[in-house]
Amino acid sequence: MLNRESKNPMIPMEVCYQGMKSLFSNSPKESFFNKSVLNDVKEHTFEIENISLIKTLGDYHCDIVAVDHKGHRSYRVKLERNSQFPHLYKITDVKGQKIISNYQWKDEL
């Protein structure tokens, strides 16, 4: 059940997609991100051509596969849920790596 206090509640996959899409276009929307994530990426420029896959990994994690000029990259996205957030969820952590194997993300969530 969605909390009525959220202005525009979204499911986790939507927050992952919309948030990361704005990040990849180098204009991250603050409503999707924790301030620490925005501080970590403010000096970074993304050159993502497109998002090719989004997977949910439980209630508070997503995996985004994106393509850049060097190949495919996987981004592990961590979410936090709070009824005070504009979209009910915010991205609290992003880890990226180049995809070289089908079994790269072996760590526990």
All heavy atoms as an XYZ file, in Angstrom:
902
protein
N       0.839     -1.171      0.000
C       0.000      0.000      0.000
C       0.884      1.234      0.000
O       1.839      1.336      0.749
C      -0.894     -0.007      1.230
C      -1.812      1.174      1.256
S      -3.204      0.958      2.374
C      -2.455      1.264      3.933
N       0.577      2.196     -0.855
C       1.362      3.418     -0.960
C       0.927      4.429      0.078
O      -0.248      4.577      0.369
C       1.199      4.030     -2.360
C       1.723      3.186     -3.506
C       1.395      3.850     -4.829
C       3.204      2.957     -3.376
N       1.894      5.131      0.612
C       1.621      6.157      1.599
C       1.136      7.420      0.889
O       1.736      7.876     -0.060
C       2.898      6.452      2.391
C       2.624      7.346      3.568
O       1.963      8.373      3.434
N       3.139      6.959      4.698
N       0.077      7.992      1.342
C      -0.531      9.162      0.708
C       0.312     10.431      0.872
O       0.098     11.396      0.190
C      -1.920      9.406      1.289
C      -2.821      8.189      1.160
C      -3.696      8.297     -0.055
N      -4.604      7.177     -0.098
C      -4.590      6.283     -1.059
N      -3.724      6.349     -2.021
N      -5.450      5.284     -1.054
N       1.294     10.416      1.800
C       2.122     11.595      2.004
C       3.089     11.817      0.855
O       3.532     12.925      0.624
C       2.894     11.474      3.316
C       1.997     11.531      4.533
C       2.798     11.430      5.805
O       3.856     12.071      5.895
O       2.353     10.712      6.711
N       3.466     10.777      0.133
C       4.371     10.924     -0.996
C       3.657     11.660     -2.120
O       2.524     11.361     -2.444
C       4.833      9.556     -1.490
O       5.542      8.890     -0.482
N       4.340     12.617     -2.711
C       3.728     13.441     -3.760
C       3.515     12.669     -5.050
O       2.545     12.853     -5.741
C       4.603     14.666     -4.028
C       4.722     15.585     -2.841
C       5.706     16.691     -3.133
C       6.014     17.419     -1.844
N       7.392     17.808     -1.735
N       4.463     11.817     -5.395
C       4.416     11.069     -6.633
C       4.993      9.676     -6.377
O       6.095      9.380     -6.803
C       5.231     11.815     -7.704
C       5.168     11.150     -9.042
O       4.307     10.318     -9.305
N       6.091     11.492     -9.911
N       4.260      8.814     -5.647
C       4.824      7.511     -5.284
C       5.115      6.653     -6.515
O       4.364      6.658     -7.480
C       3.744      6.881     -4.413
C       2.499      7.616     -4.711
C       2.896      8.984     -5.180
N       6.239      5.965     -6.467
C       6.666      5.098     -7.566
C       7.096      3.757     -6.990
O       7.450      3.663     -5.818
C       7.859      5.714     -8.296
C       7.588      6.996     -9.003
S       9.120      7.532     -9.827
C       8.469      8.794    -10.886
N       7.111      2.750     -7.837
C       7.663      1.465     -7.441
C       9.192      1.559     -7.557
O       9.715      2.427     -8.264
C       7.084      0.305     -8.274
C       7.432      0.453     -9.757
C       5.580      0.189     -8.072
C       7.066     -0.752    -10.592
N       9.922      0.689     -6.851
C      11.388      0.776     -6.876
C      12.004      0.779     -8.278
O      12.936      1.538     -8.547
C      11.826     -0.460     -6.083
C      10.700     -0.710     -5.140
C       9.457     -0.331     -5.915
N      11.488     -0.035     -9.184
C      12.056     -0.094    -10.526
C      11.936      1.262    -11.241
O      12.840      1.677    -11.958
C      11.397     -1.189    -11.358
C      12.069     -1.373    -12.718
S      11.380     -2.697    -13.702
C      12.076     -4.097    -12.874
N      10.812      1.947    -11.048
C      10.640      3.269    -11.660
C      11.641      4.273    -11.107
O      12.204      5.074    -11.860
C       9.228      3.801    -11.405
C       8.138      3.108    -12.167
C       6.774      3.649    -11.790
O       6.411      3.595    -10.592
O       6.089      4.147    -12.700
N      11.853      4.233     -9.789
C      12.820      5.144     -9.172
C      14.219      4.849     -9.700
O      14.971      5.768    -10.031
C      12.761      5.058     -7.638
C      13.891      5.856     -7.000
C      11.412      5.545     -7.129
N      14.572      3.570     -9.804
C      15.878      3.198    -10.361
C      16.034      3.731    -11.777
O      17.040      4.358    -12.115
C      16.055      1.681    -10.363
S      16.396      0.980     -8.749
N      15.042      3.485    -12.606
C      15.127      3.898    -14.003
C      15.160      5.422    -14.150
O      16.059      5.968    -14.788
C      13.961      3.317    -14.809
C      13.963      3.822    -16.243
C      14.913      3.366    -17.144
C      13.023      4.752    -16.675
C      14.938      3.832    -18.442
C      13.047      5.219    -17.973
C      13.997      4.757    -18.859
O      14.028      5.234    -20.142
N      14.199      6.104    -13.568
C      14.125      7.561    -13.726
C      15.333      8.251    -13.086
O      15.888      9.201    -13.655
C      12.830      8.111    -13.125
C      11.573      7.667    -13.845
C      11.507      8.186    -15.282
O      12.058      9.222    -15.620
N      10.826      7.440    -16.123
N      15.723      7.790    -11.908
C      16.875      8.381    -11.237
C      18.168      8.173    -12.011
O      18.927      9.119    -12.236
N      18.423      6.942    -12.430
C      19.662      6.656    -13.145
C      19.661      7.286    -14.542
O      20.708      7.716    -15.028
C      19.896      5.148    -13.223
C      20.166      4.517    -11.866
S      21.571      5.233    -10.981
C      22.921      4.587    -11.978
N      18.515      7.360    -15.158
C      18.421      8.043    -16.456
C      18.843      9.510    -16.301
O      19.590     10.040    -17.130
C      16.984      7.934    -16.987
C      16.772      8.528    -18.347
C      15.334      8.317    -18.792
C      15.022      9.106    -20.030
N      13.617      9.010    -20.406
N      18.381     10.166    -15.249
C      18.763     11.562    -15.035
C      20.248     11.669    -14.679
O      20.934     12.595    -15.115
C      17.890     12.209    -13.953
O      18.213     11.763    -12.660
N      20.765     10.703    -13.929
C      22.186     10.699    -13.589
C      23.040     10.516    -14.838
O      24.027     11.228    -15.037
C      22.475      9.590    -12.578
C      23.910      9.473    -12.082
C      24.283     10.696    -11.253
C      24.079      8.208    -11.270
N      22.646      9.571    -15.685
C      23.404      9.293    -16.906
C      23.370     10.457    -17.894
O      24.258     10.594    -18.727
C      22.894      8.023    -17.588
C      23.156      6.759    -16.817
C      22.358      5.646    -17.014
C      24.190      6.664    -15.901
C      22.592      4.464    -16.317
C      24.433      5.493    -15.189
C      23.634      4.383    -15.409
N      22.343     11.295    -17.812
C      22.287     12.475    -18.686
C      23.030     13.662    -18.053
O      22.980     14.776    -18.565
C      20.840     12.847    -19.005
O      20.183     13.297    -17.837
N      23.725     13.382    -16.935
C      24.542     14.375    -16.225
C      23.737     15.533    -15.656
O      24.256     16.634    -15.487
C      25.685     14.869    -17.120
C      26.617     13.741    -17.471
O      27.156     13.091    -16.586
N      26.774     13.471    -18.749
N      22.480     15.283    -15.371
C      21.636     16.272    -14.683
C      20.733     15.535    -13.693
O      19.522     15.462    -13.885
C      20.815     17.071    -15.694
O      20.038     16.211    -16.493
N      21.340     14.960    -12.631
C      20.555     14.155    -11.687
C      19.483     14.975    -10.981
O      19.737     16.092    -10.531
C      21.596     13.642    -10.696
C      22.764     14.535    -10.844
C      22.729     15.078    -12.231
N      18.300     14.421    -10.922
C      17.177     15.074    -10.243
C      17.287     14.788     -8.748
O      17.295     13.631     -8.326
C      15.852     14.567    -10.793
C      15.652     14.950    -12.242
C      14.331     14.460    -12.765
C      14.188     14.855    -14.222
N      13.020     14.269    -14.829
N      17.368     15.843     -7.956
C      17.578     15.713     -6.515
C      16.501     14.889     -5.820
O      16.772     14.250     -4.805
C      17.675     17.091     -5.877
C      18.936     17.820     -6.258
C      19.088     19.141     -5.534
O      18.494     19.308     -4.454
O      19.804     20.000     -6.068
N      15.289     14.878     -6.349
C      14.199     14.148     -5.695
C      14.418     12.632     -5.708
O      13.805     11.910     -4.943
C      12.866     14.482     -6.352
O      12.848     14.057     -7.700
N      15.325     12.146     -6.559
C      15.587     10.710     -6.653
C      16.796     10.251     -5.856
O      17.016      9.059     -5.713
C      15.796     10.301     -8.112
C      14.552     10.309     -8.937
C      14.362     11.276     -9.916
C      13.562      9.372     -8.751
C      13.221     11.294    -10.684
C      12.410      9.383     -9.512
C      12.244     10.353    -10.476
N      17.623     11.191     -5.358
C      18.910     10.818     -4.783
C      19.121     11.343     -3.377
O      18.726     12.456     -3.050
C      20.058     11.346     -5.655
C      20.133     10.698     -6.995
C      19.497     11.265     -8.089
C      20.830      9.518     -7.175
C      19.552     10.674     -9.333
C      20.888      8.920     -8.417
C      20.253      9.500     -9.493
N      19.830     10.533     -2.603
C      20.355     10.966     -1.323
C      21.470     11.982     -1.620
O      22.204     11.833     -2.596
C      20.911      9.735     -0.600
C      21.423     10.034      0.771
O      22.382     10.777      0.928
N      20.800      9.421      1.756
N      21.626     12.987     -0.786
C      22.634     14.028     -1.012
C      24.049     13.471     -1.113
O      24.873     13.988     -1.866
C      22.558     15.089      0.072
C      21.319     15.948     -0.029
C      21.427     17.159      0.874
C      20.143     17.937      0.928
N      19.638     18.416     -0.316
N      24.353     12.405     -0.379
C      25.700     11.829     -0.441
C      26.011     11.277     -1.835
O      27.145     11.375     -2.307
C      25.887     10.751      0.623
O      25.053      9.646      0.376
N      25.026     10.699     -2.506
C      25.232     10.192     -3.862
C      25.498     11.363     -4.803
O      26.415     11.314     -5.629
C      24.019      9.371     -4.356
C      24.188      8.955     -5.806
C      23.803      8.145     -3.480
N      24.719     12.431     -4.675
C      24.919     13.603     -5.534
C      26.295     14.211     -5.311
O      26.951     14.625     -6.276
C      23.820     14.637     -5.285
C      22.414     14.196     -5.667
C      21.401     15.258     -5.276
C      22.323     13.901     -7.160
N      26.767     14.253     -4.066
C      28.110     14.768     -3.784
C      29.187     13.879     -4.399
O      30.182     14.375     -4.921
C      28.346     14.894     -2.277
C      27.580     16.039     -1.667
O      27.244     17.009     -2.336
N      27.296     15.935     -0.380
N      28.981     12.554     -4.356
C      29.967     11.622     -4.899
C      30.103     11.732     -6.417
O      31.180     11.484     -6.952
C      29.604     10.180     -4.536
C      29.809      9.875     -3.062
O      30.458     10.680     -2.362
O      29.294      8.832     -2.600
N      29.033     12.073     -7.115
C      29.074     12.077     -8.585
C      29.169     13.465     -9.200
O      29.244     13.579    -10.419
C      27.846     11.346     -9.188
C      27.808      9.902     -8.745
C      26.553     12.065     -8.874
N      29.221     14.510     -8.391
C      29.178     15.851     -8.970
C      30.379     16.166     -9.863
O      30.261     16.964    -10.776
C      28.988     16.914     -7.899
C      30.150     17.160     -6.998
C      29.818     18.254     -6.009
C      30.844     18.275     -4.901
N      30.474     19.193     -3.852
N      31.513     15.528     -9.644
C      32.695     15.749    -10.476
C      32.794     14.745    -11.626
O      33.709     14.819    -12.429
C      33.961     15.672     -9.622
C      34.008     16.676     -8.488
C      34.054     18.119     -8.973
O      34.682     18.380    -10.020
O      33.434     18.975     -8.316
N      31.866     13.802    -11.690
C      31.913     12.734    -12.697
C      30.987     13.062    -13.869
O      29.884     13.563    -13.666
C      31.497     11.404    -12.062
C      31.656     10.237    -12.975
N      32.874      9.656    -13.221
C      30.755      9.559    -13.713
C      32.711      8.664    -14.072
N      31.429      8.581    -14.384
N      31.442     12.762    -15.077
C      30.614     12.931    -16.265
C      30.354     11.552    -16.867
O      31.289     10.799    -17.131
C      31.326     13.821    -17.310
O      31.591     15.081    -16.711
C      30.467     14.012    -18.539
N      29.089     11.239    -17.069
C      28.710      9.962    -17.679
C      28.588     10.130    -19.190
O      28.184     11.182    -19.671
C      27.371      9.471    -17.112
C      27.451      9.032    -15.691
C      27.189      9.918    -14.656
C      27.796      7.727    -15.370
C      27.259      9.523    -13.329
C      27.877      7.315    -14.043
C      27.608      8.216    -13.031
N      28.935      9.069    -19.911
C      28.787      9.041    -21.364
C      27.988      7.799    -21.760
O      28.416      7.006    -22.579
C      30.156      9.051    -22.034
C      30.937     10.316    -21.751
C      32.317     10.326    -22.383
O      32.597      9.464    -23.249
O      33.114     11.185    -22.003
N      26.833      7.635    -21.141
C      25.987      6.458    -21.352
C      25.144      6.663    -22.605
O      24.501      7.690    -22.777
C      25.078      6.215    -20.129
C      25.921      5.985    -18.868
C      24.109      5.071    -20.376
C      26.789      4.750    -18.888
N      25.151      5.657    -23.471
C      24.364      5.724    -24.704
C      22.917      5.312    -24.459
O      22.007      5.923    -24.995
C      25.008      4.841    -25.774
C      26.391      5.328    -26.172
C      27.146      4.330    -27.026
O      26.539      3.346    -27.513
O      28.364      4.530    -27.194
N      22.722      4.251    -23.685
C      21.362      3.831    -23.347
C      21.366      2.829    -22.198
O      22.391      2.254    -21.875
C      20.626      3.250    -24.563
C      21.176      1.913    -24.995
O      22.377      1.676    -24.966
N      20.304      1.031    -25.420
N      20.213      2.667    -21.606
C      20.007      1.660    -20.567
C      19.409      0.438    -21.261
O      18.374      0.547    -21.916
C      19.059      2.185    -19.476
C      19.703      3.366    -18.740
C      18.687      1.076    -18.502
C      18.780      4.069    -17.770
N      20.072     -0.704    -21.116
C      19.594     -1.881    -21.842
C      18.851     -2.889    -20.977
O      18.150     -3.739    -21.502
C      20.756     -2.564    -22.560
O      21.749     -2.956    -21.659
N      19.000     -2.792    -19.635
C      18.335     -3.758    -18.768
C      18.194     -3.182    -17.363
O      19.108     -2.517    -16.874
C      19.160     -5.055    -18.690
C      18.659     -6.156    -17.766
C      17.376     -6.778    -18.303
C      19.730     -7.220    -17.589
N      17.045     -3.444    -16.756
C      16.827     -3.097    -15.350
C      16.256     -4.328    -14.668
O      15.298     -4.923    -15.154
C      15.827     -1.938    -15.190
C      16.293     -0.715    -15.937
C      15.613     -1.626    -13.722
C      15.241      0.367    -15.986
N      16.877     -4.718    -13.543
C      16.378     -5.848    -12.765
C      16.195     -5.386    -11.328
O      17.020     -4.654    -10.808
C      17.391     -7.004    -12.742
C      17.744     -7.577    -14.059
C      18.633     -8.789    -13.919
C      19.959     -8.443    -13.306
N      20.913     -9.559    -13.290
N      15.124     -5.820    -10.708
C      14.991     -5.580     -9.276
C      15.637     -6.752     -8.555
O      15.520     -7.900     -8.967
C      13.517     -5.437     -8.838
O      12.795     -6.597     -9.229
C      12.890     -4.209     -9.435
N      16.322     -6.429     -7.483
C      17.010     -7.440     -6.687
C      16.518     -7.305     -5.255
O      17.204     -6.804     -4.391
C      18.518     -7.221     -6.741
C      19.144     -7.182     -8.139
C      20.578     -6.705     -8.074
C      19.053     -8.551     -8.784
N      15.298     -7.696     -5.037
C      14.692     -7.499     -3.730
C      13.990     -6.152     -3.682
O      13.924     -5.423     -4.663
N      13.471     -5.816     -2.517
C      12.689     -4.592     -2.385
C      13.510     -3.322     -2.494
O      12.986     -2.282     -2.873
C      11.962     -4.577     -1.041
C      10.866     -5.624     -0.968
O      10.400     -6.068     -2.041
O      10.493     -6.008      0.151
N      14.792     -3.365     -2.155
C      15.568     -2.138     -2.059
C      16.853     -2.144     -2.878
O      17.785     -1.406     -2.572
C      15.893     -1.847     -0.590
C      14.639     -1.700      0.250
C      14.275     -2.684      1.149
C      13.820     -0.587      0.113
C      13.113     -2.557      1.915
C      12.665     -0.460      0.861
C      12.321     -1.438      1.762
O      11.179     -1.310      2.498
N      16.906     -2.952     -3.928
C      18.078     -2.999     -4.796
C      17.642     -3.191     -6.243
O      16.670     -3.896     -6.515
C      19.003     -4.156     -4.422
C      19.649     -4.004     -3.095
N      19.060     -4.407     -1.933
C      20.845     -3.479     -2.741
C      19.860     -4.145     -0.918
N      20.946     -3.572     -1.375
N      18.387     -2.572     -7.149
C      18.190     -2.762     -8.588
C      19.551     -2.940     -9.241
O      20.566     -2.491     -8.718
C      17.531     -1.541     -9.226
S      15.904     -1.151     -8.622
N      19.544     -3.566    -10.385
C      20.739     -3.673    -11.206
C      20.398     -3.036    -12.542
O      19.397     -3.407    -13.169
C      21.133     -5.143    -11.377
C      22.513     -5.323    -11.960
O      23.330     -4.384    -11.884
O      22.787     -6.409    -12.498
N      21.190     -2.070    -12.953
C      20.979     -1.370    -14.221
C      22.147     -1.722    -15.133
O      23.308     -1.557    -14.733
C      20.968      0.168    -14.026
C      19.978      0.581    -12.971
C      20.813      0.891    -15.343
C      18.627      0.953    -13.443
N      21.866     -2.202    -16.323
C      22.913     -2.453    -17.314
C      22.790     -1.359    -18.365
O      21.726     -1.146    -18.942
C      22.773     -3.853    -17.947
C      23.815     -4.053    -19.036
C      22.899     -4.928    -16.872
N      23.911     -0.662    -18.570
C      23.933      0.455    -19.508
C      25.088      0.269    -20.486
O      26.052     -0.449    -20.205
C      24.095      1.766    -18.747
N      24.980      0.927    -21.624
C      25.996      0.836    -22.663
C      26.680      2.193    -22.802
O      26.011      3.222    -22.893
C      25.357      0.429    -24.014
C      26.406      0.340    -25.107
C      24.607     -0.883    -23.883
N      28.021      2.159    -22.797
C      28.770      3.361    -23.115
C      29.726      3.024    -24.264
O      29.673      1.917    -24.805
C      29.497      3.933    -21.891
C      30.571      3.020    -21.325
O      30.967      2.039    -21.992
O      31.045      3.297    -20.219
N      30.592      3.953    -24.633
C      31.481      3.731    -25.779
C      32.496      2.615    -25.541
O      33.086      2.106    -26.483
C      32.188      5.034    -26.163
C      33.119      5.547    -25.111
N      32.674      6.201    -23.984
C      34.463      5.475    -25.004
C      33.712      6.526    -23.234
N      34.802      6.104    -23.822
N      32.677      2.181    -24.295
C      33.611      1.100    -23.979
C      32.932     -0.261    -23.859
O      33.595     -1.276    -23.719
C      34.341      1.406    -22.672
C      35.239      2.615    -22.761
C      35.919      2.857    -21.440
C      36.772      4.108    -21.484
N      37.380      4.406    -20.181
N      31.601     -0.294    -23.853
C      30.891     -1.559    -23.720
C      29.782     -1.475    -22.686
O      29.277     -0.401    -22.381
N      29.422     -2.613    -22.139
C      28.349     -2.679    -21.147
C      28.904     -2.472    -19.746
O      29.977     -2.966    -19.409
C      27.646     -4.040    -21.211
C      26.793     -4.201    -22.417
N      27.297     -4.523    -23.653
C      25.460     -4.061    -22.583
C      26.309     -4.584    -24.518
N      25.186     -4.314    -23.894
N      28.132     -1.757    -18.939
C      28.473     -1.524    -17.535
C      27.267     -1.881    -16.688
O      26.137     -1.685    -17.095
C      28.851     -0.064    -17.302
C      30.105      0.339    -18.048
C      30.657      1.652    -17.591
N      31.103      1.663    -16.217
C      32.247      1.155    -15.751
N      33.060      0.550    -16.574
N      32.571      1.240    -14.474
N      27.543     -2.417    -15.518
C      26.491     -2.774    -14.581
C      26.559     -1.823    -13.397
O      27.639     -1.562    -12.869
C      26.698     -4.215    -14.104
O      25.735     -4.554    -13.133
N      25.403     -1.318    -12.996
C      25.314     -0.419    -11.850
C      24.387     -1.037    -10.815
O      23.216     -1.281    -11.087
C      24.779      0.956    -12.278
C      25.736      1.680    -13.179
C      25.701      1.493    -14.550
C      26.695      2.535    -12.659
C      26.594      2.142    -15.378
C      27.585      3.197    -13.483
C      27.534      2.996    -14.841
O      28.420      3.635    -15.658
N      24.928     -1.300     -9.633
C      24.152     -1.814     -8.516
C      23.596     -0.605     -7.774
O      24.350      0.254     -7.321
C      25.056     -2.652     -7.624
C      24.452     -3.211     -6.370
C      23.441     -4.322     -6.574
N      23.820     -5.407     -7.419
C      24.393     -6.531     -7.019
N      24.702     -6.724     -5.776
N      24.651     -7.477     -7.879
N      22.287     -0.512     -7.662
C      21.616      0.651     -7.080
C      20.923      0.220     -5.790
O      20.184     -0.760     -5.777
C      20.579      1.238     -8.069
C      19.867      2.421     -7.467
C      21.256      1.618     -9.381
N      21.178      0.960     -4.725
C      20.553      0.681     -3.431
C      19.532      1.781     -3.149
O      19.796      2.960     -3.373
C      21.608      0.655     -2.327
C      21.072      0.272     -0.981
C      22.207      0.182      0.020
C      21.666     -0.171      1.390
N      22.742     -0.214      2.392
N      18.356      1.379     -2.667
C      17.265      2.305     -2.382
C      16.942      2.349     -0.894
O      17.209      1.393     -0.161
C      15.998      1.876     -3.128
C      16.078      1.787     -4.642
C      14.835      1.105     -5.179
C      16.269      3.142     -5.241
N      16.348      3.455     -0.504
C      15.802      3.599      0.840
C      14.347      4.029      0.695
O      14.025      4.839     -0.172
C      16.578      4.660      1.621
C      16.055      4.889      3.019
C      16.821      5.986      3.751
O      17.818      6.505      3.224
O      16.381      6.322      4.868
N      13.506      3.492      1.541
C      12.082      3.842      1.504
C      11.750      4.722      2.710
O      12.136      4.431      3.840
C      11.226      2.583      1.559
C       9.752      2.880      1.503
C       8.929      1.642      1.625
N       7.537      2.025      1.767
C       6.538      1.308      1.354
N       6.734      0.143      0.791
N       5.302      1.729      1.511
N      11.000      5.796      2.423
C      10.564      6.690      3.484
C       9.331      7.429      2.974
O       9.339      7.956      1.866
C      11.678      7.682      3.833
C      11.336      8.531      5.036
O      10.236      9.062      5.158
N      12.304      8.671      5.920
N       8.295      7.479      3.766
C       7.051      8.120      3.329
C       7.228      9.622      3.093
O       6.401     10.240      2.436
C       5.936      7.878      4.352
O       6.271      8.462      5.587
N       8.305     10.203      3.591
C       8.551     11.629      3.391
C       9.231     11.934      2.055
O       9.291     13.085      1.641
C       9.415     12.185      4.533
C       8.781     12.019      5.900
C       7.417     12.678      6.007
O       7.250     13.826      5.626
N       6.431     11.943      6.504
N       9.758     10.916      1.381
C      10.404     11.132      0.085
C       9.353     11.430     -0.978
O       8.268     10.824     -0.967
C      11.206      9.915     -0.351
C      12.391      9.580      0.521
C      12.898      8.292      0.537
C      13.005     10.534      1.321
C      13.991      7.965      1.316
C      14.101     10.218      2.111
C      14.594      8.930      2.109
N       9.651     12.308     -1.930
C       8.675     12.656     -2.973
C       8.172     11.449     -3.769
O       7.035     11.424     -4.206
C       9.443     13.609     -3.882
C      10.555     14.140     -3.059
C      10.884     13.071     -2.059
N       9.038     10.439     -3.977
C       8.657      9.272     -4.782
C       8.571      7.997     -3.948
O       8.539      6.908     -4.497
C       9.656      9.078     -5.916
C       9.855     10.298     -6.751
N       8.852     10.836     -7.526
C      10.919     11.120     -6.888
C       9.313     11.912     -8.127
N      10.554     12.107     -7.752
N       8.579      8.135     -2.626
C       8.533      7.038     -1.673
C       9.899      6.362     -1.491
O      10.186      5.830     -0.438
C       7.466      5.998     -2.040
C       7.055      4.994     -0.978
C       6.537      5.658      0.283
C       6.009      4.040     -1.519
N      10.751      6.377     -2.508
C      12.087      5.799     -2.456
C      13.116      6.831     -2.921
O      12.800      7.706     -3.716
C      12.200      4.585     -3.393
C      11.321      3.432     -3.008
C      10.036      3.317     -3.528
C      11.771      2.449     -2.135
C       9.221      2.254     -3.174
C      10.955      1.378     -1.787
C       9.692      1.289     -2.311
O       8.887      0.242     -1.966
N      14.356      6.661     -2.436
C      15.487      7.445     -2.918
C      16.664      6.507     -3.131
O      16.813      5.498     -2.439
C      15.909      8.520     -1.909
C      15.152      9.799     -2.042
C      15.839     10.910     -1.278
C      15.058     12.190     -1.491
N      15.743     13.340     -0.892
N      17.507      6.857     -4.084
C      18.731      6.106     -4.340
C      19.771      6.549     -3.323
O      20.083      7.735     -3.220
C      19.209      6.353     -5.784
C      18.176      5.796     -6.777
C      20.590      5.729     -6.005
C      18.429      6.152     -8.226
N      20.292      5.576     -2.559
C      21.258      5.903     -1.507
C      22.678      5.460     -1.828
O      23.613      5.871     -1.155
C      20.844      5.271     -0.161
O      20.786      3.852     -0.319
C      19.502      5.805      0.293
N      22.839      4.621     -2.860
C      24.179      4.171     -3.226
C      24.158      3.646     -4.653
O      23.178      3.016     -5.071
C      24.651      3.067     -2.273
C      26.117      2.725     -2.433
O      26.925      3.647     -2.681
O      26.472      1.536     -2.306
N      25.246      3.911     -5.380
C      25.405      3.410     -6.743
C      26.829      2.897     -6.887
O      27.778      3.617     -6.579
C      25.145      4.522     -7.794
C      25.397      3.994     -9.200
C      23.752      5.090     -7.675
N      26.959      1.652     -7.327
C      28.278      1.072     -7.601
C      28.256      0.580     -9.037
O      27.339     -0.125     -9.445
C      28.569     -0.098     -6.663
C      28.706      0.299     -5.216
C      28.974     -0.899     -4.352
C      29.031     -0.471     -2.896
N      29.176     -1.602     -1.996
N      29.268      0.947     -9.801
C      29.330      0.537    -11.201
C      30.583     -0.232    -11.514
O      31.614     -0.075    -10.860
N      30.478     -1.098    -12.519
C      31.645     -1.826    -13.001
C      31.404     -2.291    -14.428
O      30.268     -2.454    -14.863
C      31.972     -3.007    -12.101
C      30.942     -4.113    -12.119
C      31.325     -5.259    -11.186
O      32.226     -5.142    -10.381
N      30.636     -6.361    -11.306
N      32.491     -2.482    -15.161
C      32.413     -3.011    -16.519
C      32.007     -4.472    -16.455
O      32.452     -5.209    -15.578
C      33.764     -2.864    -17.212
C      33.762     -3.299    -18.647
C      35.058     -2.892    -19.309
C      35.158     -3.372    -20.734
N      34.038     -3.145    -21.595
N      31.141     -4.888    -17.347
C      30.701     -6.286    -17.378
C      31.708     -7.104    -18.177
O      31.965     -6.832    -19.347
C      29.299     -6.427    -18.005
C      28.273     -5.736    -17.126
C      28.947     -7.896    -18.211
C      26.865     -5.782    -17.669
N      32.284     -8.102    -17.500
C      33.215     -8.998    -18.172
C      32.798    -10.459    -18.023
O      33.366    -11.335    -18.629
C      34.660     -8.805    -17.655
C      34.717     -8.994    -16.151
C      35.205     -7.453    -18.067
C      36.107     -8.980    -15.563
N      31.777    -10.706    -17.190
C      31.337    -12.069    -16.921
C      29.857    -12.069    -16.567
O      29.341    -11.103    -16.018
C      32.144    -12.642    -15.754
O      31.523    -13.800    -15.248
N      29.186    -13.160    -16.849
C      27.776    -13.303    -16.473
C      27.582    -13.385    -14.967
O      26.480    -13.216    -14.470
C      27.192    -14.577    -17.091
C      27.067    -14.477    -18.582
O      26.981    -13.396    -19.130
N      27.081    -15.621    -19.241
N      28.634    -13.667    -14.230
C      28.508    -13.928    -12.791
C      29.279    -12.934    -11.944
O      29.835    -13.271    -10.921
C      29.001    -15.363    -12.513
C      28.281    -16.366    -13.337
C      28.880    -16.905    -14.482
C      26.978    -16.745    -13.036
C      28.198    -17.807    -15.272
C      26.303    -17.650    -13.825
C      26.922    -18.190    -14.941
O      26.251    -19.079    -15.725
N      29.330    -11.672    -12.377
C      30.146    -10.690    -11.662
C      29.677    -10.363    -10.272
O      30.472    -10.337     -9.352
C      30.208     -9.403    -12.471
C      31.352     -9.435    -13.428
C      31.526     -8.125    -14.086
O      30.615     -7.659    -14.750
N      32.672     -7.544    -13.931
N      28.428    -10.026    -10.095
C      27.970     -9.574     -8.786
C      27.728    -10.791     -7.906
O      26.647    -11.352     -7.856
C      26.685     -8.767     -8.899
C      26.852     -7.454     -9.580
C      26.385     -7.116    -10.798
C      27.501     -6.283     -9.068
N      26.706     -5.828    -11.091
C      27.384     -5.282    -10.043
C      28.173     -5.988     -7.888
C      27.911     -4.010     -9.882
C      28.701     -4.722     -7.731
C      28.566     -3.754     -8.707
N      28.741    -11.217     -7.176
C      28.647    -12.362     -6.299
C      28.434    -11.977     -4.847
O      28.174    -12.803     -4.021
C      29.913    -13.226     -6.406
C      30.012    -13.962     -7.710
C      28.970    -15.033     -7.778
C      29.204    -15.920     -8.968
N      28.193    -16.926     -9.108
N      28.640    -10.696     -4.521
C      28.513    -10.273     -3.128
C      27.057    -10.305     -2.687
O      26.139    -10.277     -3.491
C      29.093     -8.868     -2.918
C      28.443     -7.833     -3.824
O      27.907     -8.186     -4.897
O      28.462     -6.665     -3.439
N      26.873    -10.370     -1.393
C      25.528    -10.402     -0.836
C      24.941     -9.005     -0.838
O      25.646     -8.029     -0.692
C      25.588    -10.937      0.595
C      26.013    -12.382      0.690
C      25.031    -13.322      0.025
O      23.824    -13.152      0.197
O      25.497    -14.244     -0.677
N      23.616     -8.903     -0.949
C      22.947     -7.604     -0.928
C      22.912     -7.039      0.406
O      22.876     -7.130      1.395
C      21.530     -7.725     -1.486
C      21.459     -8.110     -2.939
C      20.008     -8.313     -3.340
C      22.069     -7.046     -3.807
